[in-house]
Amino acid sequence: MPTTFNMKSISLYILLLSSMLSTNAIAQEIVELQRIEGSIVIDGISDEEAWLSITPYPLTMNSPIFKGEPTELTEIKIGYDDNFIYAAGKFYDSDPSGVRGYSYERDGSGPGDDHFALILDTYNDNETALGFFTTPAGIRNEVAIYNDAETSGPPPWNSSWNTFWDVSVVKNEDGWFAEMRIPFSSLRFQDDNGRIIMGLITWRYIARKNETVAYPVIPPKWDWGNFKPSVAQDISLEGIYSQKPLYVTPYGLGGIGHSNTLNDEETEYLFDDDPTKEIGMDLKYSITSNLTLDATLNTDFAQVEVDDEQINLTRFSLFFPEKRLFFLERSSIFDFSTGGPTSLFYSRSIGLTEDGDPVRIYGGARLVGRVGGWDLGAINMQTAQSGELPSENFGVLRFRRQIINENSFLGGMLTSRMNEKGNNNRALGIDGAYRVFGDDYFTFSFAQTFDDTLKDAGISSLDKTGRLRTSWKRRTNIGFGYNLSYVWSASNYKPGMGFVTREDFKRFGNGIFYGKLLNERSSLYNYILRLNGELYLQNSDNVTESSNFGPELSLSFKSGAAAGFSFNRSYELLDEIFELSDSAFVPIGEYDFNSVEGFYSSPWARKIKAAFNVSIGSFYDGTQRSFGIEPSWNVSPHLEFGGAYVFNRIRFDDRNQKFDGNIIRIRVKATLNTKYSGNAFFQYNSETKQTSLNVRLRYNPKEGNDLYIVYSELLNDDDQISTPTAPRSESQSLLIKYSYTFQVLKF
């Protein structure tokens, strides 16, 4: 029998699960952050009289030996006045030549650099935080942390987010020294008659030793524990009131170039060489200390770096992260996971086609922050017509609040995508996360979509357009753990502003694991042994559609190196042909296949380093050999070379078919200092037979003041066979963009 749901049964199901969850609030002592009396000059050396009364924080070694003796002397002080939070670090080093600061580029720090970090859970919601980092090169780097730093994939933060703050660093024969100054106007917080409660984590990382000393004490049982808001120390600040600065950022854009676009009949390429002349404006206004309005007119993202090329060996769409700054501030409020990378709202649905090509955005507004106990996010954007894609309006409303205990929330989301013809796609969802006990969390989400085209066809019932996800997970990597999940998706669940890979299925997963922290005599830091698995069943008859099972071993070394091995047994039922290319496909049928995978990454503190991965095995009714290498060489803080080579060789000998998908990436970063930087990015994709080049020169004297010169070109191979023949240069452009931020209202 097919799976059916109705709204009443869903509500009862959620209430039943909620009643099973125990209140688990853990009282934590609140530490008063010390006030700074007197003036401070941000020059890297914390020798002013005002710093003398500030007590350093007690630091504990987190890695490579938990609660081991720190190998270098470290002093970190943090304080505040009416307008700023200040942080100062004295990072003494017995071998100053070993201090690592590989890049002067804005946001250019990596795991190979020494770091001074300040993590602030400004809403004290144990879910999100803002991270501020600097290195011995004196760069500014900040990230927006989400989902309590829990992830099974990429790092749990968005590194494209930027804000206004200052830092200064001095490096000498004693080590390196740093001072940060962060305006309260760059933070979002909840104040109660001038009193603020935040979460605080601060740490020093010594790259060559893979050593971290931190405050507070953070048990080493999470992959990203030093970023985890729920383990931050609660601190209080007094006498801090709402500040309402208004920032206005006009921009001017000019350039030349050409493009060749295939016409609708696909009979010839149309040449266009219109010059680019654009003006626009962004506005940011802090309505309260915790509620911010961003508005934009004639939005442009010419300076955003291009996406990495990828080879898709699956039957489903690839996920690409958001890099456009307008969508990034506290973007985690808009997170609404429906399982894996899928989500009810995907910001790249606005202003980009499915192929990633830009669509003009006339303008719009974005409201994000907190009202009372509610986290609130709202977006409304209007795009122009682009080819056959009509002009569209995009609307999102997101809300959630803590319930039951400080590590749990309940929320909802509404989305609307309407085109100029009046056709509308809407979605409604509710979601939540509950800390049941210890490190055990239960999460769920439920969504239903409403599309005018389906409604006209009589398809609107919940069992045809809904999706449900539940998960029970132990959030730790030490000892025994598990991640058990269930997803159900109807056949016509189609969120117009979301990201979906497949519909009409039931999924069971993910697995169990055991992790162990090694003693101080071992060269290993820890290991994790997992048994992973997932099973997809068709809704109509419960026939298996896909499955993937196998063990995995992950190893982390105290040197900073990492390695892993896995075996996967897969099953796929194809009810339609799976095309890899014009000359290689997999016919309809059932397939069992196996693969062995491995990876290794060298310690990232080295000037020359690399990561490797390999996969060997069968692939449907053929064979697969895949290999990847990602090397980098930090010549000096002024010059870095990086790259990647991805090799995929698939053979179907019984059908005399083959597929070779290779990618070459070459990246060169050059920096004169923290203000002047250049980035050249070359990519070749053998599947599309295209070469792309993106060169960006940036002058950034201060936050909000930017000059970009961007050159881009997309070339087709000379030997590419197509009808009509594709031009050698598909597109080319040289753009100059200048933006300047004015603070209209002062503190």
Buried (B, 14 or more C-beta within 10 A) or exposed (E): EEBEBEEEEBEEBBEEBBEEBEEBEEEEEEBEBBBBEEEBEBEBBBEBEBBEEBEBBEBBBBBBBBEBEBEBEBBBBBBBBEEBBBBBBBBEBEEBEBBBBBBBBBBBBBBBBBBBBBBBBBBBBBBBBBBBBBBBBBBBBBBBBBBBBBEEEEEBBBBBBBBBBBBBBBBEEBBBBBBBBBBBBBBBBBBEEEEBBBBBBBBBBBBBBBBBBBBBBBEBBBBBBBBBBBBBBBBEBEEBEBBBBBBBBBBBBBBEBBBBEBEEEEEEBEEEEEEBEBEBBBBBBBEBBBBBBBBBBBBBBBBBEBBEBBBEBEBEBEBBEBBBBBBBBBBBBBBBBBBBBBBBBBBBBBBBEEEEEBBBBBBBEBBBBBBEEEBBBBBBBBBBEBEEBBBBBBBBBBBBBBBBBBBBBBBBBBBBBBBEEEBBBBBBBBBBBBBBEEBBBBBBBBBBBBBBEBEEEEBBBBBBBBBBBBBBBBBBBBEEBBBBBBBBBBBBBBBBBBBBBBBBBBBBBBBBBBBEBBEEEEEBBBBBEBBBBBBBBBBEEEEEBBBBBBBBBBBBBBBBBBBBBBBBBBBBBBEEEBEBBEEBBBEEEEBEBEBEBBBBBBBBBBEEBBBBBBBBBBBBBBBBBBBBBBBBBBEEBBBBBBBBBBBBBBBBEEEEBBBBBBBBBBBBBBBEEBBBBBBBBBBBBBBBBBBBBBBBBBBBEEBBBBBBBBBBBBBBBEEEEEEEEBBEBBBBBBBBBBBBBEBEEEE
